[in-house]
Amino acid sequence: MNADQHTTAPADPFICIGVPTFKRPKGLMELLQSLAAQQTPLRLMILVADNEGEGGAGMACVKALAAAYPYPIKALPVPERGISQVRNALLHEAFHYQSADYLAMIDDDETAEPTWIQALYDAAKRYGATVTGGKVNPQFSSPPPAWTEGINLYYRAQTTPEGRVNLIEGTTAVLIEAAGWRQSGAQRFDPRYALTGGGDKEFFTRMKKAGAQFAYAGRALSYERFDTSRLSWKWATQRSRRIGQGDMRIHRLHSGWLKSLIELLKAMMLMGALPVLWVIFPLRRAFYALKIQRQIGKFEAWMGRSISEYATTHGQ
């Protein structure tokens, strides 16, 4: 075989892991330590987008770790307040400046298992997915109240089988393929969701309409920390209302007024039925009560009201 017949093996994929952060230095440091321990041949770079801007705690964390960190790590100051702006900064840095093959996102109140990024990548390739979501288990700072057991706000997608899914709804632990993102129109996160939340589901809804495929990686495990402020009934009801608001806003934006009206009528029917179930099944009262709050949120969004959930930071 002569020299021109030799082929060069393709390099391992290059993945940027993007971390949005805002005033959570303790949580961010724990996350970055878990990312430093990833067991993979994949080429990694860590991007930390700090919504405090140049003087933020996230910038300081990256500066403190950079010299001894096992992967390239870069801090991005994002002074314009809002989670959409931070996520867009990560998209731009990963896909435009770094020319990454994939962008993973994980929040600053999480930690990742050592096999997390490899399991996400393996599932993305196995199922041909543009967007692949991982499994997120709760990690409580104190024993949680009994009513939280089985509630989806805390125990997410616990029974979802690995494989193709209709939609990934959040960026809590997710891998986005650059090529598929571009083929889906190089979507950006909508700044109108900057403080209300729900912008990640709306972003992926747009990608789906443009042809993106989604998968769930049950072996890509991370842990979301819940401090005492998020173990309160007040927080759970507000989060449920906010989710309902986000769902209705997405319906109105992407499904048209007729389907949105049908969704509102369904919410009305549920609000009539759920109190009956609340009485009949006392062990499931928290579940039904939060589902009622979600329907209330849909009415609020129909009336143009919204909760600015990201105006408050929980945890450290």
LOSEMI-668524 format. One record per residue: residue in three letters; x, y, z of N, C-alpha, C in turn. Coordinates in steps of 0.05 Angstrom, whole numbers. Layout:
! residues N
    aa   n_east   n_north     n_up   ca_east   ca_north    ca_up   c_east   c_north     c_up
   ALA        X         Y        Z         X          Y        Z        X         Y        Z
...
! end
This chain:
! residues 316
    aa   n_east   n_north     n_up   ca_east   ca_north    ca_up   c_east   c_north     c_up
   MET       17       -24        0         0          0        0       18        25        0
   ASN       14        43      -19        30         67      -20       19        89       -1
   ALA       34       111        2        28        131       22        0       143       17
   ASP       -7       148      -10       -33        161      -14      -57       143       -9
   GLN      -52       117       -3       -74         99        2      -81        98       32
   HIS      -63       109       48       -68        109       77      -91       129       83
   THR     -108       122      102      -129        140      110     -124       148      139
   THR     -132       172      146      -129        182      173     -155       178      188
   ALA     -154       165      211      -178        160      228     -189       187      236
   PRO     -216       190      236      -228        215      244     -223       221      274
   ALA     -219       246      280      -214        253      308     -239       249      324
   ASP     -235       244      350      -258        242      368     -274       267      367
   PRO     -301       265      369      -317        290      368     -310       310      389
   PHE     -313       335      382      -307        358      400     -333       368      412
   ILE     -335       367      438      -359        374      453     -353       397      472
   CYS     -368       419      470      -368        440      490     -390       434      510
   ILE     -383       435      536      -403        432      557     -408       460      568
   GLY     -433       470      563      -440        497      571     -455       497      598
   VAL     -446       516      615      -459        518      642     -469       547      645
   PRO     -495       551      646      -506        577      653     -503       580      684
   THR     -495       604      693      -492        607      722     -500       636      730
   PHE     -510       637      755      -517        663      766     -518       661      796
   LYS     -496       672      809      -495        674      838     -497       647      853
   ARG     -485       626      841      -484        600      855     -455       589      855
   PRO     -437       603      868      -408        594      866     -404       567      878
   LYS     -417       560      900      -413        534      913     -423       512      894
   GLY     -447       515      884      -458        495      866     -442       492      840
   LEU     -433       515      830      -417        515      805     -391       500      809
   MET     -377       504      832      -352        491      837     -356       461      839
   GLU     -378       452      852      -383        423      854     -389       411      826
   LEU     -403       426      809      -408        417      782     -383       415      766
   LEU     -366       436      767      -341        436      752     -323       413      761
   GLN     -323       407      786      -307        384      796     -317       358      784
   SER     -343       355      782      -354        330      770     -349       329      740
   LEU     -348       352      727      -342        351      698     -312       345      694
   ALA     -295       353      712      -267        347      710     -262       317      712
   ALA     -280       303      724      -277        274      728     -290       257      706
   GLN     -298       269      684      -311        254      662     -292       233      650
   GLN     -303       209      647      -287        187      636     -295       183      607
   THR     -279       194      588      -286        193      560     -262       200      543
   PRO     -261       189      519      -240        197      500     -249       222      484
   LEU     -274       231      487      -284        254      473     -267       279      480
   ARG     -264       296      460      -250        322      465     -270       341      478
   LEU     -263       351      501      -282        368      516     -271       396      520
   MET     -289       415      522      -282        442      531     -306       452      548
   ILE     -300       465      570      -321        474      588     -324       504      584
   LEU     -350       512      581      -357        540      578     -375       548      601
   VAL     -368       569      616      -384        578      638     -394       606      631
   ALA     -420       609      627      -432        635      620     -444       647      645
   ASP     -432       669      654      -439        682      680     -457       706      675
   ASN     -482       704      685      -501        725      681     -498       749      700
   GLU     -478       747      717      -470        771      733     -452       789      717
   GLY     -440       779      696      -422        796      680     -393       792      689
   GLU     -376       812      683      -347        811      687     -339       805      716
   GLY     -353       817      735      -345        813      763     -360       791      777
   GLY     -372       773      763      -388        752      774     -373       730      788
   ALA     -388       716      805      -376        693      820     -368       671      801
   GLY     -383       667      779      -375        646      760     -349       652      747
   MET     -344       677      740      -318        685      728     -295       679      748
   ALA     -300       684      773      -279        679      794     -274       649      797
   CYS     -295       633      795      -291        604      798     -274       593      775
   VAL     -279       602      751      -264        593      728     -235       602      731
   LYS     -230       626      739      -203        636      743     -188       620      763
   ALA     -202       612      785      -189        596      806     -181       568      797
   LEU     -197       557      778      -193        529      770     -176       526      745
   ALA     -174       547      728      -164        544      701     -137       531      699
   ALA     -118       539      716       -90        530      713      -87       500      716
   ALA     -103       488      734      -100        459      740     -123       442      729
   TYR     -141       455      714      -164        440      704     -156       421      681
   PRO     -167       397      680      -159        377      660     -168       383      632
   TYR     -187       401      629      -198        408      602     -196       438      598
   PRO     -195       447      573      -197        476      568     -222       487      581
   ILE     -221       509      594      -244        520      607     -244       551      602
   LYS     -267       561      596      -270        590      589     -294       602      602
   ALA     -292       626      612      -314        640      624     -324       661      604
   LEU     -350       663      602      -363        683      584     -380       702      601
   PRO     -373       727      603      -390        746      617     -415       753      600
   VAL     -439       751      613      -464        757      599     -479       777      617
   PRO     -474       803      614      -485        822      632     -515       827      629
   GLU     -526       821      605      -555        826      601     -570       804      615
   ARG     -587       812      635      -600        792      653     -620       775      638
   GLY     -618       749      642      -638        731      631     -626       704      623
   ILE     -640       682      628      -630        655      622     -628       651      592
   SER     -646       664      576      -645        661      547     -619       673      536
   GLN     -611       696      547      -587        709      538     -562       692      544
   VAL     -562       679      567      -540        662      575     -538       638      557
   ARG     -560       625      552      -560        602      534     -552       609      506
   ASN     -560       632      496      -552        641      470     -522       646      468
   ALA     -511       657      490      -482        661      490     -467       635      488
   LEU     -477       614      501      -465        587      499     -467       576      471
   LEU     -490       579      459      -494        569      432     -474       583      413
   HIS     -472       609      415      -455        625      397     -425       617      401
   GLU     -417       615      426      -389        608      431     -382       580      421
   ALA     -400       561      427      -394        533      420     -394       528      390
   PHE     -415       538      376      -419        531      348     -406       551      329
   HIS     -401       576      337      -389        595      319     -359       599      325
   TYR     -352       605      350      -324        610      356     -308       584      359
   GLN     -319       564      372      -304        539      378     -308       518      356
   SER     -328       521      339      -334        501      318     -338       473      330
   ALA     -352       471      352      -356        446      365     -375       428      349
   ASP     -372       402      352      -391        383      340     -417       381      356
   TYR     -415       386      382      -438        385      399     -436       405      421
   LEU     -458       414      431      -460        430      456     -477       416      476
   ALA     -465       409      499      -480        399      521     -486       422      540
   MET     -509       420      553      -516        440      574     -523       426      599
   ILE     -514       437      621      -520        427      648     -521       451      667
   ASP     -539       451      686      -543        474      703     -523       474      727
   ASP     -520       498      739      -501        502      761     -511       492      787
   ASP     -535       480      788      -545        466      813     -545       436      809
   GLU     -528       426      790      -526        398      785     -497       388      789
   THR     -494       362      790      -469        348      787     -473       325      768
   ALA     -452       316      754      -454        295      734     -438       270      742
   GLU     -449       247      736      -434        222      739     -411       222      720
   PRO     -389       207      726      -365        207      709     -371       198      680
   THR     -392       182      676      -398        172      649     -420       188      636
   TRP     -427       211      647      -450        227      637     -447       236      608
   ILE     -425       249      601      -423        260      574     -420       237      553
   GLN     -406       216      561      -402        194      542     -429       180      537
   ALA     -445       177      558      -471        164      555     -490       181      538
   LEU     -489       208      541      -505        226      524     -497       223      495
   TYR     -471       223      490      -461        222      462     -468       195      450
   ASP     -464       173      465      -470        146      454     -500       144      446
   ALA     -518       155      463      -546        154      457     -553       171      432
   ALA     -540       195      430      -544        212      407     -537       198      381
   LYS     -515       184      381      -506        170      357     -524       145      352
   ARG     -531       131      373      -547        106      370     -574       112      358
   TYR     -587       135      366      -614        141      358     -616       163      337
   GLY     -593       172      327      -592        192      307     -607       218      315
   ALA     -602       227      340      -617        249      351     -602       275      348
   THR     -617       296      342      -607        324      342     -604       333      371
   VAL     -623       326      388      -623        334      416     -627       309      433
   THR     -609       305      453      -610        282      470     -611       292      499
   GLY     -631       283      514      -633        290      542     -624       268      561
   GLY     -613       275      583      -604        255      603     -623       252      626
   LYS     -617       233      643      -633        227      667     -623       245      690
   VAL     -642       259      703      -635        277      725     -649       267      750
   ASN     -633       258      770      -644        250      796     -642       272      816
   PRO     -660       273      835      -658        294      856     -637       288      877
   GLN     -626       309      888      -607        307      910     -616       328      931
   PHE     -627       319      953      -639        337      972     -620       346      994
   SER     -620       371     1001      -603        381     1022     -612       373     1050
   SER     -638       366     1052      -649        356     1077     -672       337     1069
   PRO     -680       320     1088      -702        301     1081     -726       315     1070
   PRO     -736       307     1046      -758        322     1034     -784       315     1047
   PRO     -804       333     1046      -831        327     1056     -842       302     1042
   ALA     -860       288     1055      -871        263     1044     -887       269     1018
   TRP     -899       293     1016      -915        299      993     -899       301      967
   THR     -872       304      969      -856        306      944     -852       280      930
   GLU     -857       257      943      -852        231      932     -867       228      905
   GLY     -852       222      884      -864        217      858     -873       242      843
   ILE     -869       266      854      -877        290      841     -857       297      819
   ASN     -866       302      795      -848        306      772     -830       330      774
   LEU     -837       349      791      -820        373      795     -793       364      806
   TYR     -793       342      821      -769        332      835     -758       307      822
   TYR     -776       289      815      -769        263      803     -776       263      774
   ARG     -757       271      757      -763        276      729     -759       250      712
   ALA     -778       245      694      -775        224      674     -765       198      685
   GLN     -774       190      709      -763        166      722     -770       141      707
   THR     -792       140      693      -801        116      679     -798       117      649
   THR     -785       139      638      -782        141      609     -761       121      600
   PRO     -768       104      580      -748         85      570     -728        99      551
   GLU     -703        89      551      -683        100      533     -691        96      504
   GLY     -686       117      488      -692        115      459     -704       141      449
   ARG     -715       139      425      -728        163      412     -752       172      429
   VAL     -755       198      432      -777        210      446     -789       233      428
   ASN     -813       241      435      -826        262      420     -813       289      422
   LEU     -804       296      447      -792        322      452     -776       321      478
   ILE     -753       334      478      -739        341      503     -747       369      510
   GLU     -756       373      535      -768        398      543     -750       418      557
   GLY     -727       409      566      -710        427      582     -680       423      576
   THR     -665       443      585      -636        442      581     -621       433      607
   THR     -636       421      625      -624        413      651     -600       395      647
   ALA     -601       376      628      -578        359      621     -584       350      592
   VAL     -571       362      573      -578        358      545     -554       361      527
   LEU     -555       347      504      -534        348      484     -546       355      457
   ILE     -536       377      445      -546        387      419     -525       383      398
   GLU     -533       371      376      -514        366      353     -513       391      336
   ALA     -489       400      330      -485        425      314     -497       422      286
   ALA     -492       400      273      -503        397      245     -533       397      245
   GLY     -545       383      264      -574        382      265     -586       409      273
   TRP     -572       423      290      -581        450      299     -581       469      275
   ARG     -561       468      258      -560        485      234     -581       477      214
   GLN     -585       450      211      -606        441      192     -634       449      202
   SER     -637       453      228      -663        461      240     -666       491      241
   GLY     -648       506      227      -651        535      225     -634       551      244
   ALA     -614       538      257      -596        552      276     -613       569      295
   GLN     -632       556      308      -650        570      326     -635       583      350
   ARG     -648       604      361      -638        617      385     -660       617      406
   PHE     -651       619      431      -671        621      453     -684       648      453
   ASP     -710       648      456      -726        673      454     -722       690      479
   PRO     -712       715      477      -708        732      500     -734       738      515
   ARG     -757       734      503      -782        740      518     -786       720      541
   TYR     -771       698      541      -772        679      563     -749       682      583
   ALA     -736       705      581      -711        709      597     -714       705      627
   LEU     -736       715      638      -740        713      667     -764       695      674
   THR     -780       688      655      -804        672      661     -799       642      661
   GLY     -778       633      647      -774        605      643     -792       595      621
   GLY     -788       570      613      -803        558      592     -791       562      564
   GLY     -770       578      563      -757        584      537     -743       560      525
   ASP     -734       541      542      -721        518      532     -741       500      517
   LYS     -764       496      529      -785        479      515     -794       493      489
   GLU     -796       519      490      -805        533      465     -783       531      444
   PHE     -758       533      452      -735        530      434     -735       502      420
   PHE     -739       481      436      -739        454      425     -765       449      408
   THR     -786       463      415      -811        460      399     -805       471      371
   ARG     -791       494      369      -784        505      343     -766       486      328
   MET     -747       475      342      -728        456      328     -743       432      318
   LYS     -763       422      333      -779        399      324     -794       406      299
   LYS     -806       429      298      -821        438      274     -803       439      250
   ALA     -778       444      254      -758        446      233     -745       420      226
   GLY     -754       398      239      -744        371      232     -726       358      251
   ALA     -720       370      275      -701        358      294     -713       332      306
   GLN     -695       313      312      -703        288      324     -692       288      353
   PHE     -707       275      371      -701        276      400     -698       247      411
   ALA     -680       245      431      -676        219      444     -671       224      474
   TYR     -677       203      490      -672        203      519     -651       183      526
   ALA     -631       191      540      -608        174      548     -611       168      578
   GLY     -623       145      584      -628        138      612     -603       132      628
   ARG     -581       127      615      -556        121      629     -538       146      632
   ALA     -546       168      621      -532        193      625     -542       207      650
   LEU     -530       201      672      -542        209      698     -528       234      710
   SER     -545       252      718      -536        275      734     -555       279      757
   TYR     -547       296      776      -563        301      800     -569       330      804
   GLU     -594       337      809      -602        364      813     -606       369      843
   ARG     -592       389      854      -594        395      882     -619       411      889
   PHE     -633       403      910      -656        418      919     -651       427      948
   ASP     -648       453      952      -645        463      979     -672       467      992
   THR     -673       475     1017      -698        477     1031     -718       496     1019
   SER     -708       517     1005      -726        537      993     -743       525      971
   ARG     -732       503      958      -747        490      937     -762       465      946
   LEU     -762       460      972      -777        438      983     -803       448      997
   SER     -810       473      991      -834        485     1003     -858       482      984
   TRP     -882       481      996      -906        479      980     -909       505      963
   LYS     -901       527      974      -902        552      959     -886       551      933
   TRP     -861       541      935      -845        539      911     -857       520      891
   ALA     -867       497      900      -878        477      882     -903       487      868
   THR     -920       501      882      -944        512      869     -937       533      848
   GLN     -918       550      855      -910        571      837     -897       559      812
   ARG     -880       539      816      -867        526      793     -888       513      775
   SER     -908       500      787      -929        487      771     -945       507      755
   ARG     -951       530      768      -966        551      753     -948       562      730
   ARG     -922       565      735      -904        575      714     -903       556      691
   ILE     -902       530      697      -901        510      675     -927       512      658
   GLY     -949       514      672      -975        518      658     -975       543      640
   GLN     -964       564      651      -962        589      635     -945       585      610
   GLY     -922       572      614      -904        567      592     -917       550      570
   ASP     -931       529      579      -945        511      560     -965       526      543
   MET     -981       543      556     -1001        558      541     -989       578      522
   ARG     -967       592      531      -954        611      513     -943       597      488
   ILE     -932       573      492      -922        557      469     -945       549      451
   HIS     -968       541      462      -991        534      446    -1000       558      429
   ARG    -1001       581      442     -1011        604      427     -991       613      405
   LEU     -966       608      410      -945        617      391     -943       597      368
   HIS     -946       572      373      -940        552      353     -964       536      343
   SER     -986       536      357     -1009        520      349    -1032       536      338
   GLY    -1031       562      341     -1053        579      331    -1075       582      352
   TRP    -1093       601      347     -1113        608      367    -1134       585      372
   LEU    -1141       570      351     -1161        550      354    -1151       527      372
   LYS    -1127       517      367     -1116        496      384    -1111       506      412
   SER    -1104       531      414     -1099        543      441    -1125       545      456
   LEU    -1147       551      442     -1173        552      455    -1181       524      464
   ILE    -1176       504      448     -1182        477      456    -1166       469      481
   GLU    -1140       478      482     -1124        472      505    -1135       486      530
   LEU    -1146       510      527     -1158        524      549    -1183       510      558
   LEU    -1199       500      540     -1224        485      547    -1216       459      562
   LYS    -1195       445      553     -1186        421      567    -1177       428      595
   ALA    -1164       451      599     -1156        460      626    -1181       464      643
   MET    -1202       475      632     -1227        480      647    -1239       453      656
   MET    -1239       433      638     -1249        407      644    -1233       394      666
   LEU    -1207       396      665     -1190        385      685    -1194       398      712
   MET    -1199       424      712     -1203        439      737    -1230       430      750
   GLY    -1248       419      734     -1273        408      745    -1269       380      756
   ALA    -1252       364      742     -1248        336      750    -1228       332      772
   LEU    -1206       348      772     -1184        343      791    -1192       346      820
   PRO    -1209       365      828     -1217        366      856    -1231       341      865
   VAL    -1246       328      847     -1260        303      854    -1239       281      860
   LEU    -1219       279      842     -1198        260      846    -1182       266      872
   TRP    -1178       292      878     -1165        300      902    -1179       289      927
   VAL    -1205       288      926     -1221        278      949    -1220       247      950
   ILE    -1222       234      927     -1224        205      925    -1197       192      932
   PHE    -1175       204      924     -1149        191      928    -1131       209      946
   PRO    -1135       206      972     -1120        224      991    -1089       221      989
   LEU    -1079       198      982     -1050        194      980    -1038       208      956
   ARG    -1055       217      937     -1045        231      913    -1053       260      913
   ARG    -1060       271      936     -1071        298      937    -1051       319      927
   ALA    -1025       315      934     -1005        335      925    -1004       335      895
   PHE    -1004       311      883     -1003        309      854    -1026       324      841
   TYR    -1050       319      850     -1074        332      838    -1075       362      844
   ALA    -1066       370      868     -1066        398      874    -1047       414      856
   LEU    -1023       402      851     -1004        415      833    -1013       415      804
   LYS    -1028       395      796     -1039        394      769    -1060       416      766
   ILE    -1075       421      787     -1095        443      787    -1080       470      783
   GLN    -1058       473      797     -1042        498      795    -1032       501      766
   ARG    -1025       479      753     -1016        480      725    -1038       491      707
   GLN    -1063       482      712     -1085        492      696    -1090       521      701
   ILE    -1087       530      726     -1090        558      733    -1069       575      718
   GLY    -1045       564      716     -1024        577      701    -1032       581      671
   LYS    -1045       562      660     -1054        564      632    -1074       587      629
   PHE    -1092       590      648     -1111        612      647    -1096       639      650
   GLU    -1077       639      668     -1062        664      672    -1047       672      646
   ALA    -1035       653      632     -1021        659      607    -1041       668      586
   TRP    -1064       657      585     -1085        665      566    -1092       694      570
   MET    -1091       703      596     -1097        731      603    -1073       749      601
   GLY    -1050       738      593     -1026        754      590    -1009       757      614
   ARG    -1014       741      635      -998        743      660     -975       722      660
   SER     -954       729      674      -931        710      676     -916       714      702
   ILE     -903       693      711      -887        693      735     -858       695      727
   SER     -843       714      738      -814        718      732     -798       700      751
   GLU     -798       674      745      -786        654      763     -756       658      765
   TYR     -743       667      744      -714        669      744     -704       696      756
   ALA     -723       711      767      -715        736      781     -703       729      809
   THR     -709       704      818      -700        695      845     -681       671      841
   THR     -658       672      855      -639        650      854     -641       633      879
   HIS     -644       606      875      -645        588      897     -619       573      899
   GLY     -609       568      923      -584        554      927     -560       572      926
   GLN     -537       560      930      -512        576      932     -492       570      909
! end
